Amino acid sequence: MKIGVVGYGIIGQATASLFQDVVIYDPCKGYHDTSVLGNCALVFVCVPTPTVNGRNDLTILQTVLTKLIPHLSGQVVCIRSTILPGTTRSLQQRWPQTAFAFNPEFLRAHHAFEDALNPHRVVISADTKWIGDVVADAYRASRARITKLIITDSITAEMIKYASNCFLAMKITYANEIFDACNALGVDYEQVRQGMSLDPRIGDSDELDINPNGRGFRDECLPKDLDAFISFLTERGFPLQIFNTIRDINYRLLNEAP
């Protein structure tokens, strides 16, 4: 199966590394030819979806799709960019002749290729079975060592992505609060961490690391995703005590002098 990758940043490169027969489209990286996507059965879209003024900005994604879709015919277009619940269905409504899927990435910033090859889970969403089957078949034939493959509807998959990232933000915030409590009590945080992480319900992970020279979460994903999710839920009238608290604590941590 020939695979197309649109957007050749870290996520696009990690995605492309999984497949043998891959073509790339990304004018910013020197890949200008849209016609290479014409013979692909599946096209992954891995372009940025930044948070602007607290909201998930789809401008880049929609611009890319507007340019590419006239060159496609029958391919499944699988979005890897982070998008809020309901976005895949809105794209499907806008371009009804195109088959859309969503396949969120769960790649760590400095371990993208390793995580792509060894995923904890692969989540595939499609609101039509055959679309999900195309994406699933591609992954089964890929280099990824898949231990868990989840096929679900698009809104559920989009929610899995945001719920996961917001939980990681909460975990980092919690670890920093415990770190401060340990310091106040003269307790060794690392021993507390080790004792906590032996409980399989908690486990150990990078989110429990404390960097005194740069605390809180400050990567490209967690702050923007938390902000976008807060705005998304606020507009729908959901109570947000825990999310707002996470953001407030992180803002304090980011602004503390090292």
N, C-alpha and C positions, 0 to 999 in steps of 0.2 A: 504494500500500500504506500503510495507516494503521499508525503506529508508536507504541507506548507506551514511556514511560521512567519507571521507578520509582526514586526517589532523584534529587533535583535539586540535588546539589552540583556541584562542578567537573566531575567525570566525566560526570554526567548531563546537565549543561548542554552540554558539548562534544559529547556523543553526539546530543542533541536537535538541535543546530545543523546536523547533516548532512542532516536529512530535512525534507520540506515539510509532510507531514501528521502532526503529532505531538501526542500528549496526554500529560499529566504526572500522576503520582501521587506526592505527597510531603506528608504531613500537616504535617511540620515547616516546610514552605515555603508552606503555605496551600492545597495541592492535596489535598483530602480525599475526592474522589468516586472510589471504586473502579470504578463502573460505566463510566467513560470508557474503561476497558481492554477492555471486552467486545467491541468491534468491531475491535480491533487484530488484525492477522495475526501480529505480532511484538512482544514486550515485552522491552525491555532492563532488566535489574536492576542498578542502580549504587549499591548501599548499602555502607557501610563493613564491612570484615572485619578488625578490628584484631588485633594480636598481644597476647595476654594471658598472662602467665607463660610467655612463650616459645612459645606455641602459637597457631595460626590460629583465632580465635574466630568461629564462624559464628552466634552467637546472633541478631544483628540480621538476617542473611540468612534464617535459618530462621523467625524471627518474622514477617518480611514475607511470605515465601512461604506460611506457614500462613494468614495473613489473606487473601492475594490469590487463591490457587488456587481456592477455592470460587466465585470470581466469573469464572473463566476457562473457556473451552470451545473447545478446538482450537487455541489460540494456541501459538506457539513461545515459550518463556521462555528468553531468552539472558542468561546471567550475565556481567556485565562486572567484577564485584568479583573481587579476587584470591583464588584458592582453590587449595589444594594438590592434587597429583595424586591422582585417584580421587574427588574431591568431586562432580563432575558426575554420575558414575555412582551415587554414594550418594544424591544427590537424586532421580535417576531411579527408583531402587529404592523410595525413601520415597513418591514420588508417581508411580506407574506410569502414570496416565492423563494426565500432563502431558509434553509434548515439551520436553526440555531441550537447550540448546546452551551453549557457552562461547566468549566472544569477548574475549580479554584486551586491556586498554588499555595503550598504551606512551606515555603522555602525560607530558611534562615539567611540573613543578610550575607554572611561570610562562608556559608556552606551550601550554596544553591545547587551545585552540581552533585555533591554528595547526597543531599536530601532528595533531589530529583531521582537519583538512581536507587535510593533506599527509602521510599516513602512509607510513613506510618499508615497512611491510607490514601487511596485515590478516590476522589468524589467526582462523579459524573452526573450531570443533570441533563435531562431531555424530557420535554413534555410529549414526545412521541417515541414509541419504543425503538423504531428502526434507527433513529438518530442516536440514541444512547448505545445501541449495539455497534454502530460504526466507531464511536469513540472508544468503547470498551475493547473491541477487537484490535484497535491500534495499540492500546496499552498492553494487551496480552501478548502481542508480537514484539513489544519494545524491549529495551535493555533494563527497564525498571524491574526491581525485585519486589513485586507486589505481594503484600501479605493480606491486605483487605481492600476490596473493591466495592464501593457503595454507589449504586445507581438509584437516583431519586428524581423528583421533579425540580424544576429550576428554582422556585422560591425557597424550597428547603435547602438546596445546595448553597444558595446565596446567603441564607441565614447561618448555615454551618460556618462559612468563612468569617462572617462578622462576629459570630458568637465565639469562635476560636480566638480571634485576635483580641477581642475585648477581654476574654478570660486571661490571656497572657499578660495584657496590660495590668489587670487586677493582681495577678500573681507577682509581678515585679513590684507593684505598689505595696502589697502585703509584706514582701520580703524586706523592703526598705523600712517599713514601720517596725517590723520585728528587730531589724538591725539597730534602729534608734533605741528601742526599748532595752536591748541587750547592752548597748553602750551606757545607758543611764543606770543600769543595775550592775555594771561591772562583769557582765557575762560574755563569754566567748561566742560570738555569733556562729562561727564555723562549726563548733560542736553542736550548737542548737540545730543548725541546718542539717548536719549529718544525722542527728537523732530523728528529725522530722522526715527526712527523705527516705529513711528505711521503711517507712509505712508505705505500702504500695498504693494506697489511696492518694498519697501526696507525691511521692517519687522525687527524683532529683532532676534538675534541668538548669540550663543557662539562666533562666529567669530568676533563680535564687542567688545568682552571683551579685555581689555588691562591689561597685567600683567607686571608691571614695572620691576619685577625681572627676567623676561624671555620673551622677546618680540619676535614677528614674529611667524612663524609656524615651529615647530620643532618635530612634532609627527612622527610616523613611516610611514605615508602614503603620506601626501601632498608633502614633499620635493622630495621623490623618484619618485612620479608620475609626478610632474612637470618636473624634469630632463629627465625622459624617454620620455615624450611627446615632449619636446623641441628637443631631438635627433631624434625622429621619424619624426617630421615635417621638421627639417633641412635637413635630408636625402632626403626628397621629394621636397625640394626647396621652401617651404612656408615661407613667411615673418613672423618674430617672435618678433616684437618690444615689444608688451605688455607682452609676456611670459618672455622674457629676462629681462625686467624691473622689473617684479615681483620677479624674482630670485635674481637680483642684490640688490634690496631694502631689501629683506629678509636676504640676506647674511650680509648686514650692520647691520640690527637689531639684528641678532644672535650674532654678534661680539661686540656689544656695551656693555660697562660695566654696570651692574645693578646699 
